[in-house]
Amino acid sequence: MASFVAEVLTSTGQLETQEASSKLQQLSKRIDNLKLQVYDVTTSKYSKFQAELVTTEQLVSDVEGIKTEMATVSDRIENQIKSQLHKSTVDFENLTGKLEEVNTLMVVLEKLVNLQDGLEAMEEAVQHHDYSKAADNLHMVKALLGQKVFRHEDELSILTAIQQEAAIQTERVISEMFEKWKTLIQWKIPSEKNREEKEVRVVELKINSKGDNVDLLEKVVFGMEKVNVLEEKMKKFGEWLFTHMIKSIVTENRCEVSTSENAAGFVLTLEIRPVEDTGVPVLPQQVFALMDKILRFLNQNVLHVVIGSAASENENPTTLMSILGGHLANKTLDLIVKECLIKAIPGSNKNIEELDKVIIITNEVQKKLIEMNFIESDNAILPDFVQNVNTLFANKKCQELLEMARKLMTTEVHNTVRVSHEKPLGVLPPLVDGAGGKKARKEELAAESPLSVNTFRLPACHISTSIQELMTMAYETLQEASSSSKQCAVQLFCAVRSMFEMFCSVFPIYHKRSLDTLPQFTALHYNNCMYIAHHLMTLGHQFSKRLPETINSTFVDLVPQIRRLGSESFIQQLVKQKAQMSEYLSSANGFLNVSEQATFLASEKAIKQVLHQLTHLQNVWMEVLPPSNYRKAIGGLLNGVVMELVDSVVELEDISADDAVQLSRLINSIVERAPELFKVPSEESSNTTVELQRNVAKWQRFRELDMVLNASMIDISERWAEGKGPLAIAFTANEIKQLIRALFQNTDRRAAMLNKIK
């Protein structure tokens, strides 16, 4: 009985196995047919791009029916036949293998159907302008294409065609969203011709968000965000906004912003009127008001769209405004600080109240920008400006001071002013009382010093008006520093030092050509340097009690450098003038044979050229230099002339009587003109003869030469007075012997005379 039951069960299992196998074969054939249909549809649509009448709905229905039958067969194999075929392992493995093949085919077909559904859903979403849904379907299609369900999937050409179609559809969706964006956001920009012709320039931004476009903006924004092109589009929008609107209202003085509304949407208009560049910066109040108007318009009509929720309760949600701010905020605020706020800082403590207004406005703007989500709460560009405003004030003051100083140093210095010894420190601004702060004192700066007025007496001379302005500016700056904060005082003091250090570097280089070629310019430069050095001797002392103790308030270390700057330049000019006169005298050929007409005329011309040059220097130096400095300078040059003339005559081996007469004539032409060179109008009482002898070291030697040329041997002997007379003071014994040999014939008397001179 048991064997009979087993036989029946075995027979039953074989029947069920045969039935399952038959069912699988039928399903396999149906799947093959379905596969061909799917292949034909997808190939026609994505590879050959041909229209088909077979609907994808029927394919989906067929696939679902086969999936149901497949599930039934699989269940029977797993639950009924498997338990009965434990002895028929081979049959079970064959059935399982066939089932896996059918399942694989089924999964591939299902993937193709899902891809088809996704692409069609994307097309339908685009037709309804639902770009967010279209983007979702595109992402789904890309995700399916990225998931391999069959190891030989890369060999399926249909999947490659679908992948290419998905890429094309992605670009199509992005392109359509960009076109819609252009329809919604329209810019009208003036041409460069308007700027060149200085006409009114009008910039318009139209937001067409009414009528049929009510919901279109949000749809486009959400779609672009999901396909990762929103950042790029907002960056481009920010560049246009910055270039054509923000930059103009920050840098242009005549800008007006207006808003309007029409049937299509809203319009933001910026008018830029031409105005002459006066160098006056745009007021911060005006810039902030226009900025607020522009950002509020954009926030209400475009940038209010919320892209993502806030990460925490303390943070704001992500909006188009926050995205724009991420690209634009820092650049905009940096421009405002650089071109507006810093320039609005007053250059003097007198206008410090304006600075307080700027600080208040800046703090208010920071809050508004955070509320509009344009900047993050931790953005520190404007707060840093407010925090460092005192330093910026000092920096601006110092920069303006140095710029003005450089301008004074590089202007022409021929405009002069006379500095009198009656006011040894010149005409300078009065100091202020340390307690009063702004109350001017009437006492002269000289009264500040306990020393005698004559101790630092400045001789009367002419200096450049620009240099006087430079020194006045130094006093005013130190006066302002004495009433400023500690940090500001230090910076202002250092700026004054830098100003005089700049003078040492800039002035001689910028005016090098004039210093080399113009004697009057060199004399003025000498006076300017002495004038500056004169003030620097006591400048630090006058302000030492008013400045912070940390400042070593002295300028004395700069005095030698500035004095040397003026002295070296003037000495070089004297050397050049002396060389010029020596060149004139060289044309006299050593004053040899001056009794000849041609030689005398050449020598006379040389002397006249020298005297003319000395007269020219007298005209350009006498009113400029202090009298004592002028006499020393002109006396030194005249001394060089007489020395060269005397040395030339002494070296002559033969001087005829006619030569002596002509030489004496040439010498007397100098003697007659020389006293006039030392006659200074401001010192009428001075004795020109005394000044001549005092400042021309070899003048007595020059006069004694004239005497020798006109004297007899007896006169020379008496004038020599055995080496104790005036002639012995001017000439050496050998020089007198040389002159006697040249002037007198070789006689016993001459020999006796030469023997007496020792």
Buried (B, 14 or more C-beta within 10 A) or exposed (E): EEEEEEEEEBEEBBEBBEEBBEBBEEBBEBBEEBBEBBBBBBBBBBBEEEEBEEEBEEBBEBBEEBEEBBEEBBEBBEEBBEEBBEEBEEBBEBBBEBBEEBEBBBEBBBBBBBBBBBBEBBBEBBEEBBBBBBBBBBBBBBEBBEEEEBEEBEEBEBBBBBBEBBEEBBEBBBEBBBEBBEBBBBBEBBEEEBEEEEBEBBBBBBBBBEEEBEEBBBBBBBBBBBBEBBEEBBBEBBEBBBEBBBBBBBBBBEBEBEBEEEEBBBBBBBBBEBEEEEEEBBBBEBBBBBBBBBBBBBBEBBBBBBBEEEEEEEEBEBBBBBBBBBBBBEBBBEBBBEBBBBBBBBBEBEEEEBBEEBBEBBEEBBEBBBEBBBBBEEBEBBEEBBEEBBEBBBBBBBEEBBEBBBEBBEBEBEEBBEBEEEBBBBEBEBBBEEEEEEEEEEEBBBEBBEEEBEEBEBBBBBBBBBBBBBBBBBBBBBBBBBBBBEEBBBBBBBBBBBBBEBBBEBBBEBBEEBBEEBBBBBBBBBBBBBBBBBBBBBBBBBBEEBBBEEBEBBBEEBBEBBBEBBEEBBBEBBEEBBEEBEEBBEEBBBBBBBBBEEBBEBBBEBBBBBBEBBEEBBEBBBBBBBBEBBBBBBBBBBBBBBBBBBEBBBEBEEBEEEBBEBBBBBBEBBBEBBEEBBBBEEBEEBEBEEBBBBBBBBBBBBBBBBBBBBBEBEEBBEBBEEBEBBBBEBBEBEBBBBBBBBBBEEEEEBEEBBEEBE
